[in-house]
Amino acid sequence: MTDFKRPANPQEFEENFEQLHPIMNATQAHYESSRCLFCHDAPCINACPTEIDIPLFIRQINTNNLSGAAKTIYESNWLGNICGKVCPTEVLCEGACVYNHQEVKPIEIGRLQSYASSVAINRNKHLFEKALDNGKKVAVVGAGPAGISAACELALLGCMVTVYEAKELPSGLALYGVAPYKILNDTVLEEVEYLQKQFGFHIKYQHPLQAAEDFEQLDRAFDAVFLGIGLGSTRELQLEGESLDGCWGAVEFIEMLKTLQHKAMVGKKVVVLGGGNTAMDAASEACRLGAEQVVLAYRRSKDEMRAYEFEYELAKSVGAVGLWNVTPLAILGEEKVVGVLFIETRTIDKKLETIPGSDYTIDCDMVIKATGQNKQKALVQLIPGIQTDPSGRILTVNDLGQTHNARYFTGGDAMNGGKEVVNAVAEAKVAARGIHQYLTENQG
């Protein structure tokens, strides 16, 4: 049983989804920054995909040079505030902190990062001077973390940047797909607005590119294109009953939650299928929305789940219950979900097998499938020359994110298959520099 009542208004929703890592005040930031040992060849830097000079920005916070700290952060990571909140710091920078070897709590790097960057945002600090207009125009497809990162870097380098976004708001999964107890919608939108003011790139909302003619128009209007298209809808399991009312994909469920908040729907008894971080988020969110029972069902053992251990512990702490070594055979019901038929599994020589005669049913009125996302193959196929691997990931010809169509570059989930926000930010920054190099070398 979960301990949360269904939120009836915005205040109750905010209470249920209380921030895991609230913004520090000045006193907390000063105290926490004073704990840093400012290591030489700091392992926290090496653990960060964007390679922020962490000891430097912490020292700057400690000496009250907050603008300097923010600039240090943004020089490496254009979504410094968002990443300070949503990054799995427990296994990245904070997980690498030397204090872990002394059984001392690691420095709260993520909170310090969000503190410094949020001060810059709130004060609208102008931290960067763009290069002179180089006469090059670049289109960015997708206003998710990769797209925003690429837009900032390209604008900084003097390009005129236009971002095409299918939805009505920016930042992709950072807005629509990250649990609200990790980051609030307003926090995401404020950082993107701050970056737009800083660099002047334009975002065309509700402007999906859906036909080959759309990309032909881009080719005529722009000198290069960055594809930050991310991933698509939740992957189907090809199970009987997937189309029943009450069966949701995890991505769609989380988007509904982030959009509707306290008005979001949830079942009384919820089964979440999957063992990754998205499954943990969906289970935790269902608990906080007031579900009476939430079961996390994974086809392998707990030790084999893909989720970080701290994510599972978080879901468990709010009432979710783990069910291991079971795989679904069917989702039951006529019009609405009434249960899931499972069969037990075992792993023999690393191969998963079902155990004959071990099937049983769990009653529920909602199923959330956290089974991965589809690649955007149909969209990519509209663009001549771009190649994908068998799974649908966009292939590149070099470490600058350039595709087999030389005018197109990519980064983020469309290329890496689905990693963290910080990976998308890092890859897009590299690709933006690749675009600048391509435009400089090939078009004068």
N, C-alpha and C positions, 0 to 999 in steps of 0.2 A: 504493500500500500504506500502511496506517496503522501507527503505531508502538505501539499499545496492545494488551496482552494482555487476554483476557476476564477480568474480576474474578471471583474465586472466593469472596470473603468481603467483609464490610462494610469492612474496612480497605483492601483492594485497590480497592473501589469508590470509597472516599473519596480514595484516591491518584489514580485516573484522573480523578475529577471534582473535583480540587483547586479551591478557591475562587479565582475571578478577582480578587475584591476583598476580601481577608481583613480582618477588623476590625483597626484600628490599636491599638497600645498608647498609653499616655499620652504617652510621649516622642515618638513619631511624630506624634501629633495636635498636640502643642504646636509641634513644628517646622513641620508643614505649615500650621497656622493662622497662624503668624507670617509666612508668605509673602503672605498676603492684603493687597491694597492698600486694602480697605474703600472701594471706589469710591462716589462720589455717583451716584445714579440708576443703580445697578449693573445692567449688562446681564444678569447671571446671574439676577436676580430676574425680569426680564421674560421670560426664556427658560423659567422654571419654570411649568408649568400651575397649580400650587397657590400660586405667588407667595410662597414662603418668603422671609423677610428673611435672605438668606444671609450678607451681610457681618456682620449682627448676631450670628447664632449662631456664626459663626467667631470673632468677637471675644470672645464669651462663653467659647468653648472655650479661647482663648488666655489668658484671665484666670482660668481654672480654675473658671468658673461653669458647671459642666456641667448642673446642673438648669435653670438659666436657658436654656442652649442647647437642651436638650430641649424645654422649654416653647415656645420660639420656633418650633421645628420643628413640634411637634404642634399649635400654634395654627393653622397653615396646612394641615398634612397629617397626618391621623390614622394613616396607615401610613408614618410617617417612616422607620422602620428598614428596612422592606421596600423602599420606594422608593429609599432610599440605595443598595441593592444591585441592584435590577432595572431601574431607570430607564436609558434610553439617554443617560446623562449626556454622552457624547461629542458628541451633537448637541443637547443641551438646555443645562443650566447651564454645564457645563465647556466645551462648544463655544462658548459666548458669552463666556467669560472673556477679559479684555483681554490676558492674557499671550499668547494665540494670535497677536495682532498683532505681538508682539515675538519670535516664534519661541522662546518660553519655555514649558515645560510648564505647562498650566493647573493651578489649584488642584484638588486631589482632593476636590471638594465632596461627592460621593456617599459616599466613605469617612468623611469628617468627620461627615456627617449620621448615618451608621450608628453611628459611634463614640459620639456624644453620646446618641443615642436608646437604644443598647444599654446604656449605663451606667445610664440611668434605669430601664430594664426590669429589669436585674440587681439593682438596689437597690430595686426596687418603689417608686419615688418617686411620691408622690401630688402631681400637678402642677395639678389643676383642681378647682374646687368647682362642683358642679352647681347649677343654679337650683332653686328650690323646686318641688315637684311641682305641675304645672299642671292635673292631672286629665285630661290627654289621653293616649289610647293610640294608638300607631302600630305597624302591622305592617311589617316589612321582609322582602321576598321575595328570598332569596338572601344567603348569607354570604360572597360574594366581596368584592373590594376596594371596590366601590361600596356594597354592603350594609353592610359594617363601618363605612365612613366615615359613611354616613347614620345608622347606629345611634349612633355616638359623638356626632355633632352634635345629634341629636334628644334624646338623654339629657342632654347638657350643658344644653340649653334647657328641661329639666324634664319631658319626655315620658316615659311608660312605654313601653319598646320591646321587642317580641318579634320575633326573627328566625327565619324559616322556611327551613331548608336541607335540600335533598334528599339530600346526601351525609352521610357520618359525620364529616367534619372540615370546618373552616371555610376560608375565604379563596379559594375558587374557583381560578382559573388561577394566582394567586400561589403556591398550594400544588401544584396538580395539573398546571399547564401551563408553569411556568418552569424552565428547565434547572437541574439541581442544582449545576453549576459557577458559577451566578450566586447562588443562595440555597439553603440547606439547609431541609428540612422543619421541623426543630426551631425555626429562626429565625422562620419564619412563625407557627408555633403559639404560640411564646412571646410575640410581640407581640400577637396576638389575645387571649390569656389576660390579659395585662397590661391591655389596654384594657377587657376585661370587668370586671376588678376595679376599674378606675378609674371606670367609668360604670354598671355594674350592669345592662346590657341582657342579656336572656336569649336563648339560641340553642336552637331545637328542631331537633336533627339527625335525619337520616333521616325527614324530614317533607315529602315532595314535595307540591305542590299540582297536582292532575292533572285536576280536574273543575270545572265551573261552580259546583257546590255548595260546593267549597272556598273559592272567592272570595266566594260569598254569605255564608258564615260569617264571613269576614274583615270584610265590610261591616257585619255585625251587631255584631261584637265590637270593632271599631277605628274610630277617628275619621278615619284617613287611612292610605294604604298607599304605601310606596316599592317600586318594582319594580327590583331589581338583578339581573335574571335572566341577564344576559350573553348568550352565544351558545350554540348547540347543537353537534351532532356535525359532523365533517368533511364538507364538501360532496362529493357524488358527481360523478364525471366522466362518467358514462354510458358507460363503456368496457367492452368485453368483458373478463372476467377479474377485475373488481373484487371479486368475492365469493370469490376463491381464497384458500386458506390461505397466509398470508405477505404479504397485501396489507393494509396498515394505514392509517388516517387519522393524520395527524401528532398531532392532539390526543389521540387514544386511545393512540398509541405513547408520547407523553411522559408521560401519566397512568400507563400501565403501568410505565414506567421509574421515575417518582417513587414509585410504590407498592411495587414489587417490588425496586427497586434492583439489587443484584448478581445477583438471580435473574431479572431481566428478559431476555426473549429477543431475539436479534438474528441476522440472517443473516450469512453469510460475505461475500456480495456484495450490496450494498444500493443501490437506486436511489431517490433522493428527488426527487419531482416538485414543482416550485415555485421561485419566485424571491423569496419574502418572508423576513422575519426568522424565522418559524416553520420554514421549510425549512432555514435555516442552523442553527438550534438542533437540529433533528432529525438533520441530517447530522453535526454535531459530536458529538451524543450517541451515534449509531451507531458512530462512530469510537472513542469512549471506552469503549464496551461491548465492543470487540474485533472489530468487523467488519474483514475483510481488505481490502475495497475498498468505497468509498462514492462514488457519482456523484451530483452535483447537476445535474439536468436541467431547463432552463428554456426556455420556448417563444420567448422573445425574446433579445436580446443582453445581454451583461453590463452594458452601460451603461443598459439599460432595466429592470434588476431592481429590485424594490421594496425589497429589503433594504438596510439601512445597510451601507456599505462595510466598516465595522469588523467587522460580524457575518460577512460573507463571508470576510474575512481570518482571522477566528478559526476558522471551519470549515476553511478551507484549511490553516491552520497545524497542524491535528491530522490531516490526511491526506485530507480530502474534495477531490474533483476536479470542477471546473465543466464542464458541457457545455451550450453555448448554442445557440439557434436550432434547437431540436428540440421536437416535440410528440408525445405518445404516441398511437398508434392503437389499441393493445390491450395488455393484460397477458396474457402467455402462460402456459399450463400446463393440466393436466387437473384435478388436485385441489390441487396446490401451485404457487406461482409458480416459473417457470423462466426468465422473461425479460420484456423489454418491447420491443414493436415501435414504433419511432420513425419519424417522417418529418421531414426538414429544413424549416425555415421561413425566410422573409425578410420584411422590412417594407418595403412600398412605399406612399408617401403616408400613412404612419402606420397602414396597415392590414396585418395579419398574413396572409401567404399561405403555403401549403405548396408545396414544390417537387416536381412530379410525378416519380416514379421514383427518389426519393432515400431511400426507406425502408430501414431496416436494424434489426437486433436486437441488444440488449445482454443478455447472460446475467446473471441474478441470482436469488437465492432469497428476496429481500424487497423489497417496494415500499412506500414511505411517501409518501402523498399529502398534501402541504402546500398544499392548494388552497382554503383558506378554510373558514369555518364556516357552517353553516346558521343562519338567524335562527329564533327560537322562535315562529314564526307560530301554530302550533296552540295554544300556551299563551296567547298574547296574545288569541286569538279567544275564549277563555273569559270574558273580562272585558268587560262591556257598555260601549260608548261609546269604547273606546280605538281609535285609528286608527293605521295604519302606512303607510309609503311603499311603492312597488312592490317594493322589495328586502326589506321586512319590518322595517325600523327603526321603532321607536315614535316617533310624531310628538308634538311638544309645542306648546302654545299660547302659551308665553311663555319668557323666558330663565331661569325658575325651575324648569324641568323638569316643569311641570304638563301632564298629558295632557288629551285631550278629555273624559275622565271626571274631573271636577274633584277628586275625592277621591284620585286616583292620580297619583303623581309618579314620575319615572324618571331614570336617569343611567347612565353607563358604556356598555358595548358594546351593550346592547339599544337604546340611543338613538343612539350615535355610529357603530355598525356595526363597531367593532373598532379600538381604539387602545391606548395604553399604560395600564398600571396607574395611573400618576399622573393620567391624564385621568379615569379612572373615579372616583378619590378626589376630585378637584376638582369634578367635576360633581355627585357625590352630596352633597357638603357644601353646594353651592348649592341643590340640591333640598330638602335637610333644612331649610334656612332658609325656603325657599318653603313647605314644609309648615307650619312654625311660623307664618308670616305668614297662611296660609290658615286655620289653626285659630283664630288670634287674631281675624281680621277677620270670619270667617263663623260661628263657633260660640261666641264670647265667651270 
